[in-house]
Amino acid sequence: MRTLVIAIDGPSGSGKSTTARALASRLGLAYLDTGAMYRAVADEALRRGVIDDADAVVAIARDTPPAMGLDPAAPTVGIAGRDVTTAIREPALSAQVSKVATIQAVRDVLSDQMRAIVARAGRIVAEGRDITTKVCPQADVRVLLVADPAERVRRREAELAGAADHASVTDQVVRRDRDDATMSQFETPAPGVTLIDSTHLWPDEVVARILTLVPWGAREP
């Protein structure tokens, strides 16, 4: 079977998840939301009351790896035997994720797990921080998806459907980018990574642009 790995990076609200899931569905590929892995570890750390204990958080990431469902139509996330697919999207949890994502040892552990998932799947769209540079630097297609901050906030508000006020959403988007930028480069494309600004593009237009980067010979297994 021919392998095909598409890696999509970018700041919060740039359209990574929407684009990645649409691409995976279009091409019949698996789908991995790597950001959900950090969220799952954060959720378990909060449940145990150790979110501020870096060593304990690293142990959670290492000893209870997130269980990732790779179906783009219905991706699921589990950890420690619990289904946290919905819980990890709560605004209260989102506010805590950077505490996990800014621990380098956690990033190292989860990056290894991500590589293993990608290798097992073989044909997959993976999205999230470090995907184009550290996790899948040899991916067949590598894209950095960006958008203006105001547009990214608008998208996140639409996604939350009123679950959080404008100030909270703005803080979540801007602060997470600032915090994560201390650990990962996702604002400037690395060599070989294609930059796409989605600010004024519809989701299907972004998908169409990325499809032009996929080698024809790799589209079929």
C-alpha positions in Angstrom: 0.0 0.0 0.0 1.3 3.4 -0.9 1.7 5.7 2.1 0.4 9.2 2.0 1.0 11.7 4.9 -0.4 15.2 4.8 0.7 17.4 7.6 -1.1 20.7 8.4 0.1 23.2 11.0 -1.0 26.7 12.0 -2.3 28.9 14.8 -5.6 28.5 16.6 -8.7 29.1 14.4 -6.8 29.0 11.2 -9.0 26.1 9.9 -6.7 23.2 10.5 -9.3 20.8 11.8 -12.0 21.6 9.3 -9.5 21.4 6.4 -7.8 18.2 7.7 -11.1 16.3 8.2 -12.4 17.4 4.8 -9.2 16.3 3.1 -9.2 13.0 4.9 -12.8 12.3 3.9 -12.1 13.4 0.3 -9.1 11.1 -0.1 -10.2 8.2 2.1 -7.5 8.8 4.6 -7.3 8.5 8.4 -7.4 11.7 10.4 -5.3 12.7 13.5 -6.0 15.8 15.6 -2.7 16.0 17.6 -4.0 19.0 19.6 -6.7 16.7 21.0 -3.9 14.6 22.5 -2.7 17.5 24.6 -6.2 18.2 25.6 -6.8 14.7 26.7 -3.7 14.7 28.9 -4.8 18.1 30.3 -8.2 16.6 31.1 -6.7 13.7 32.9 -4.3 15.9 34.8 -7.2 18.1 35.9 -9.2 15.0 37.0 -6.3 13.9 39.1 -5.6 17.4 40.4 -2.1 17.5 39.1 -2.3 20.1 36.3 0.4 22.2 37.9 2.8 19.3 38.6 4.9 19.0 35.5 6.4 15.6 36.5 2.9 14.2 37.1 1.7 15.5 33.8 4.6 13.9 32.0 3.8 10.6 33.7 0.2 10.8 32.5 1.3 11.4 28.9 3.8 8.5 29.1 1.8 5.9 31.0 -1.7 6.6 29.8 -1.4 7.6 26.1 -4.5 9.1 24.5 -6.5 6.6 22.5 -7.2 8.3 19.2 -10.1 7.3 16.8 -9.0 8.2 13.3 -12.3 8.3 11.4 -12.6 11.8 10.0 -16.3 11.6 10.1 -16.4 10.9 13.8 -13.0 11.2 15.4 -12.9 10.1 19.1 -10.5 10.7 22.0 -10.1 8.6 25.1 -7.7 8.5 28.0 -7.4 6.2 31.0 -10.4 4.3 29.8 -12.6 7.4 29.5 -14.2 8.9 26.4 -13.3 12.5 26.5 -14.2 13.5 23.0 -16.7 16.1 24.1 -15.1 17.1 27.5 -11.9 18.3 25.9 -13.7 20.9 23.9 -15.1 22.7 26.9 -13.9 26.3 27.3 -12.7 25.6 30.9 -10.5 22.8 29.6 -9.2 24.9 26.7 -7.9 27.5 29.2 -5.7 24.9 30.8 -4.2 23.2 27.7 -1.2 25.5 27.4 0.0 24.3 30.9 0.4 20.9 29.3 1.6 21.9 25.9 4.4 24.1 27.2 6.1 21.2 29.0 8.8 20.1 26.7 8.9 16.5 28.1 5.2 16.1 27.4 5.7 17.4 23.8 8.5 14.8 23.4 6.4 11.9 24.7 3.3 12.8 22.7 5.4 13.5 19.5 6.7 10.0 19.7 3.1 8.7 20.1 2.0 10.8 17.1 4.8 9.4 14.9 3.7 5.9 15.9 0.1 6.6 15.0 1.0 8.1 11.6 3.3 5.1 10.9 0.6 2.6 11.7 -2.0 4.4 9.7 0.2 4.9 6.6 -2.3 7.1 4.8 -3.4 9.9 7.0 -3.9 13.7 7.4 -2.4 14.9 10.7 -2.9 18.4 12.0 -1.5 20.4 14.9 1.6 22.0 16.3 5.0 20.7 15.2 3.5 18.4 12.6 5.2 19.9 9.6 8.6 20.3 11.4 9.2 17.9 14.2 6.6 15.1 14.0 6.3 14.6 10.2 9.1 16.5 8.5 9.1 14.0 5.7 5.4 14.1 5.0 4.4 14.0 1.4 2.5 17.3 1.8 3.3 19.9 4.4 1.1 23.0 4.8 1.1 26.0 7.2 -2.4 27.4 7.4 -2.8 30.9 8.7 -5.5 33.5 9.0 -5.9 37.0 10.4 -6.4 37.1 14.3 -9.8 38.7 14.0 -11.0 36.0 11.6 -9.6 33.3 13.8 -11.5 34.7 16.8 -14.7 34.9 14.7 -14.4 31.2 13.7 -13.7 30.1 17.2 -16.8 32.0 18.5 -18.9 30.3 15.8 -17.5 26.9 16.8 -18.4 27.6 20.5 -21.9 28.8 19.6 -22.1 31.2 22.5 -20.5 29.0 25.1 -18.0 31.7 25.8 -18.0 35.5 25.5 -15.9 37.5 23.0 -13.3 38.5 25.5 -12.8 34.9 26.7 -12.5 33.6 23.2 -10.1 36.3 22.2 -7.9 35.5 25.2 -8.1 31.8 24.5 -7.0 32.2 20.8 -4.3 34.9 21.4 -2.9 33.6 24.6 -2.7 30.0 23.4 -0.8 31.2 20.3 1.5 33.2 22.5 2.1 30.4 24.9 2.6 27.7 22.3 4.9 30.0 20.3 7.4 29.6 23.1 7.6 25.9 22.2 6.8 25.6 18.5 7.2 27.6 15.3 3.8 27.9 13.6 3.7 31.4 12.1 6.5 31.1 9.5 6.7 28.1 7.1 9.8 26.0 7.4 11.6 25.1 4.2 9.4 22.9 2.0 6.2 23.9 3.8 3.5 25.6 1.7 1.9 28.7 3.3 -1.8 29.2 2.7 -3.7 32.2 4.1 -7.3 31.1 4.7 -8.6 34.5 5.9 -10.7 35.1 2.8 -11.1 31.5 1.6 -14.0 29.1 2.0 -13.1 25.8 3.5 -13.5 24.0 0.2 -11.2 26.5 -1.5 -8.5 25.6 1.1 -9.0 21.9 0.5 -8.8 22.5 -3.3 -5.5 24.3 -2.9 -4.0 21.5 -0.8 -5.2 18.9 -3.2 -3.1 20.4 -5.9 -0.1 19.6 -3.8 -0.9 15.9 -3.4 1.0 13.7 -5.9 -1.4 12.0 -8.3 0.3 8.7 -7.9 -0.3 8.7 -4.1 -4.0 9.4 -4.2 -4.9 5.8 -4.6 -3.6 3.1 -2.1 
